[in-house]
Amino acid sequence: MGPKTQDGTTVIIVRRLTGQPFAINPDLIERIECTPDTILVLLDGTRYIVNESLDEVVSLIQDHRAAIVARSLTVSTTTDIAPADPGIGGDNVIVPLHTRPRGEQ
């Protein structure tokens, strides 16, 4: 996955026209314009002109999202299992609830 900010948000790295890199949260990008410069337009209307082409930015975003999906597939759920001895976990015991199929009274 891409670099993370201090609050844990994953970002992509793009460059200004001067070549100076900066990080941006790709989830905040509303659209990408090519006029012929590549302009990232954020949800709040902020615009950034970047050195990367439209295809490069799209590829960065696709890689970012693919990494999130790949990471979610490797997350272990064993940490959510209640301990065998109820005295060990204290009040943090997970109890499954019985559910009825829809339409059943």
C-alpha positions in Angstrom: 0.0 0.0 0.0 1.1 3.6 -0.3 2.6 5.9 2.3 0.6 6.8 5.3 0.1 10.2 7.0 0.4 10.6 10.8 -3.3 9.8 11.3 -3.0 6.5 9.4 -4.6 7.7 6.1 -3.1 6.1 3.1 -2.0 8.5 0.4 -0.5 8.5 -3.1 2.6 10.6 -4.0 2.4 12.9 -7.0 4.6 15.8 -8.1 4.0 19.5 -8.7 5.1 20.9 -12.1 8.3 22.0 -10.3 9.0 18.4 -9.5 8.3 18.8 -5.7 6.5 15.7 -4.5 3.4 15.9 -2.3 1.0 13.4 -0.8 -2.7 13.3 -1.5 -5.6 11.1 -0.3 -6.9 9.6 -3.5 -10.4 9.1 -1.9 -10.8 12.9 -2.0 -10.2 13.2 -5.7 -13.5 13.9 -7.5 -12.1 14.1 -11.0 -8.9 14.4 -13.1 -8.8 17.0 -15.9 -6.3 17.2 -18.8 -6.1 20.7 -20.3 -3.2 19.7 -21.4 -1.9 19.9 -17.8 -3.2 17.2 -15.4 -5.4 18.8 -12.8 -6.6 16.9 -9.7 -10.0 18.3 -8.6 -10.9 17.4 -5.0 -14.3 17.0 -3.5 -14.1 20.5 -2.0 -13.2 22.1 -5.3 -9.5 22.5 -4.6 -7.4 22.0 -7.7 -3.8 20.7 -8.0 -1.8 20.8 -11.2 0.5 17.7 -11.2 3.4 16.5 -13.4 1.9 13.0 -13.9 -0.3 12.2 -16.8 -3.9 11.2 -16.4 -3.0 7.5 -17.0 -0.2 7.7 -14.4 -2.6 9.2 -11.7 -5.3 6.6 -12.5 -2.7 3.8 -12.2 -1.5 5.2 -8.8 -5.1 5.2 -7.6 -5.8 1.7 -8.9 -2.7 0.4 -7.2 -3.7 2.1 -4.0 -7.1 0.5 -4.0 -5.8 -2.9 -5.0 -3.4 -2.8 -2.1 -6.3 -2.0 0.3 -8.3 -5.0 -1.0 -5.2 -7.3 -0.8 -4.5 -6.2 2.7 -8.1 -6.9 3.7 -7.9 -10.4 2.4 -4.9 -11.1 4.7 -6.4 -9.7 7.9 -6.7 -12.5 10.5 -10.0 -12.9 12.3 -8.6 -15.1 15.0 -8.1 -12.1 17.3 -11.9 -11.8 17.6 -12.4 -15.3 19.1 -13.3 -15.4 22.8 -10.7 -17.1 25.0 -11.4 -20.7 26.1 -11.3 -19.8 29.8 -14.0 -17.1 30.5 -12.0 -15.8 33.4 -9.1 -14.8 31.1 -11.0 -12.4 28.9 -13.0 -10.6 31.6 -16.1 -8.9 30.2 -14.8 -9.1 26.6 -16.6 -12.3 25.6 -18.3 -12.5 22.2 -21.6 -14.3 22.3 -23.3 -15.2 19.0 -27.0 -14.4 18.8 -29.5 -16.6 17.2 -31.1 -15.1 14.1 -34.3 -16.1 12.2 -34.6 -16.1 8.5 -36.6 -13.2 7.0 -40.3 -13.6 7.1 -40.3 -16.1 10.0 -42.3 -15.0 13.1 
